[in-house]
């Protein structure tokens, strides 16, 4: 198990940080204490871990929500001294920073309910951890004078103390008003991360890229493992681990130059054989294989790794199979 982050000594409450710019016409500076009083709404995998990381950085986490058995277990493990409270009570206790870590589709409703309840106050920082949303979803909080932040960690979480050791050096997709950028950067630094500034309109694309890369990678790996089991391999993870690690490292280092395999070579007969066997054994895998093979061919051609003339037979196989699947 990875060692948790060691708590840093908390600065005296009177120590303050000034957020903003002194440039003429810039937004007025905002002052916050160096040690923030924090509440966390949503003791899921992300909220509990980030709450523990903020506490380890010296901030005061004073209340957290979480009524499910899993949430209670995470709170006991990661925030053992922090009381569980209702969402409105957490919001009132979070005099400096309220961190909302709930599912994307629940976020707007949670923010609106908190604003309607009167639990939010002017000057309070209200941050969410959604990758898909920016500041617009926090409009009800902004309307009552709270200050909005979108602070998304580009990491997958298990909700255990192992996650704390993975936070060092990760990126956070941050969307913030200009006057809050220094504070947002400070919070990210306290969490051991690096800010990536994402425009409001670009949040869905940013999140789609991460979901496409990370979530679909899990699906792809498990699809490959299932097909290896179908082929009689008893421990597919042993076969896949060194291959996939090398492929990932090469892709991150070399881009499309890391492409190998029958599609990048234009081996139409091999790909046709794959598709025929998949159709007979696991027809649910044919469509995703086709989509990825076609996109791989497009990228291989664009990168100059596959000549259009050599690609023609392969593209014909993929097109014929696509018509059969559609039918």
N, C-alpha and C positions, 0 to 999 in steps of 0.2 A: 504494500500500500504506500502510495506517495506520502511524504511528510507534509502536513499542513503548513500553510504560511504561518510564520511566527508573528504574533501581535507586536506592533510597534508601539512605543510609549505614546499615550495620547497627549496632545498639546494642551496647555491650559485653555479653559473655555474662553478666556478673554482674547486669546490670539485670534486674529481675523485675517481673512484674505479678501482683497479687493478685486472684484470681477468687473471688467469693462475697459473702456479706452478713454484716454484723456484727449484724443484728437477732437478738434472743433467739429461740432455737428454729430459726433458719435453718441451712441446711447449712453445714458447716465450710468456711472459706475455703481456696482452693487456689491455690498459687503456681506460676507458670510463668515461665521466662525471657522477656524481651521478644523476643529473637531465638530462634525455634524451630528445632530440628533436625527436618527433614521428610523423609519418604519417600513416594513415590507408587506405588501399585499400580494399573496400568492406564494406559498411555501412549496412550490413545485421544484423541479430539478434545477431550474435557473435561479429562481428567487432565493431559495435557501442557500445556495452556494455563493451567490453574490453578496447576500447579507453577511455570511460568515467571512467573506473576503474583506468587506468594508469594516467589520469588527476587527479583523486582524490588522487592518491598516490604521486602527486607532479611533475609528468613528464609534458612536454610541448607538447601537441598534436596540431600540427600546420596546418594540412590539412587532408582532407578525401575525398574519392570518393563517388558517390552515386547519380544517376540521376533519379531513379524511384520515384514515389510518396511515396512509403513506406520508401525508404531510406532517402528521404528528411525529412519525418516526424520523423524518428528515430534520424536523426542528429539534428533536431531542438529541440527534447526532451532531448537527452543525451549529445550532443556536440554543444550547441547553439552558442558558440562563435567561432567555428572552421569553416573556409571556405571550401566549396566544390570545388574540382579541378579535372582536368583530371588525370589519373593514373600516367602519366610520371611527371606531375608537383608535385604530392604528393610524388613520389619517390625522386625527387630532393630536396624537402623541408625537407624530413625526414633525416636530416644529421646524426642522430645516429641510429635510429631504424625504419625500415619499416615493418609494420604488415600487412600481406596479409591474408584476411579472405574472401575467395571466395569458391564456391563449389569445391569439390574434383576433378571432371573431368575437371574443368576450370583452375586449379592451374598451371599446366605445361605450358599452353599457355600464361598465364599472366606473369609468371616468364620469359619465353623466350622473350616475347615482350618487357619487361622492360629492359632486358639485351641488346637486339638488338638496342634499342633506345638510349642507352648511358645514361640512367637515373640513373643507379646504379653506386656506386663508391667503390673503395677499402676501406676496414675497416668498411663499413656500415653494420650494423646488419640487415639481412633480415630474418624475422620469419614468418612462416605460422601457421594457426590454424587447419589444417586438421588432423584428427585422423588417416586416412588411409595412409598418406604419411609421410616419414621421411625426410632425407637430400638429397637423390638422386634427388628429383624433383627440388631442388634448385641449381642443377649443373650449369645452365647458369649464375646464380648470383655468385656462387663461382668462376667460370672461370674468372670473371672480378674483382675478389678480395674482394667481399662482404663476410661476415661471416654468415653462415647459422644456423638457429634454427628451430626446429619443436616444437610447444608449443600448445598442444591441451587440452582445458578444458573439464573435464569429467562431463558435466552438460548439461541439456537441457535449451534452452533459448527462451524467448518470445520477446526479443528486446525492453523491457520496463524497467523503473527504478526499477521495482520489482526484476529484475535479479541481481542488484547490491547487494542486501541484501542476495542473495543466494551464493555469491562467497566465503564467508568466510569459510575456511576449506576444500574446494573441492580439488580434485586431478587434476594435469595436467600431461598428458603423454608427457614427454620431451625427445627428441633426440637431442644431441648436441655434437660437437667435444669436446675433453677433455679440451681444453683450454678455452672453453666457458661455461663449467658446472657451475662454480661459478656465472657467470653473469646470466645464465638461472635460477639458484636457487634464485638469488636476485630478478629477475623480477617476478617469481612466488610468492615470499614472498610479494612483493609490491602489488600483486593482491589479497593477503590474502589466497593463496593456498599452496599446498604441492606438490613437484615434485615427479613423479614416472618415473624412468629412463627406457626408452624403447629402445631396440636395433633396428637398422635399419630394419633387417629382420623380426622383431616381430611386426612391426607397423600394418600390415593387420590383424594379429590375435588379437592384442589389440583392434583394432577398431571393428572387428567382434564381439568380446565379448560384447563391450558396445552397439553396435547396436542390438545384439540379446537380451540383457537384457532390454534396455530402449525402443527402437523403437518397438520391437515386443511385449513388455508389453502393449503399447498403443493399438496395434491391438487386442491383446488378451482381454483386458478390454472392448473394444468397441464391440468385438464379443459377449462377455458374456452379455453386456447390450442389444444388439440387440435381442439375444435369449430370454432374460427375457421379453422384450417388446412383442415378439411373444407369450410368455406364458401369456400375459395379465397384466404384472406388469407395472404400470403407471410411477413409478419413480425408475428405476433400479439402479441409482446411490446411492439411500438411502439404498438399499439392499446390494449393492456391497461394499460400502465404508468401513464399519467396518470389513467385512470379508477379503477384500483384504489387508487392512492395517495390520491386524493381521497376515495374511499369509506371507506378505513381511517381517515383523519384525521377524517372526519365522524362515523364510528361511535364512535371513542374520545371525541370531544368532545360529541356530541349523543345518544348512545345510540340508542334505537329511532326517535327523530325523524329520524335520517339515512336511514331507509328510503325508497327511491324504486322505480320500476319497476312492471311490470304486476301483480304480486301485491299490492303495497301499494295499488294503485288498484282492485283487484278486476276486472281485465280478463280475464275467463274465456276469451274467444275467443282472445286472444293466447297465453295459457298453454296452451290446448288445441292451438294451432298449434305451439308449441314442442315439446310432448310427441309430437305426431304425427311431426314431422320428426326428432326424436331417435330415436324408435322405428325409423324407416326407415334412419337413417344410423349411429347409435351406440347400439344398444339397451342397452349396459352403462351408459349415462349416465342412463337413464330413472329408475331407482330412486333414485339420489342426488338428482336434480333434484326428484323428487316429495317426498322426505323434507325437503329444504330449503325447498321451496315451501310445504309444509304448516306447517312450523315458522315460516316467515316470516309466513304468514297469521295464525297464532295470535298472534304478537307484535304484528303490525300492529293486530289487533283489540283486544288488551289495552291497547295504547298509545293507542287512540282514533284511529288514522290510517285505519282501515278499518271502516266501519259494518257490523254483522252482516248487515243486510239486503243491502248491496252485496256482502258476502262470500259469500252463499249460492250464487250460480251458480259462483263460483270453486271453492268447497269441493266442489260437486257434480262439477266436472270432475276435481278431484284424487281424489275418492273413486271415481269410475268408472274412472279409469286405474289406481288402486291395485288394484281388483278384477281388472282385466284382467292386470296384472302378476302378481298372486297366482295367477291361473288358468294 
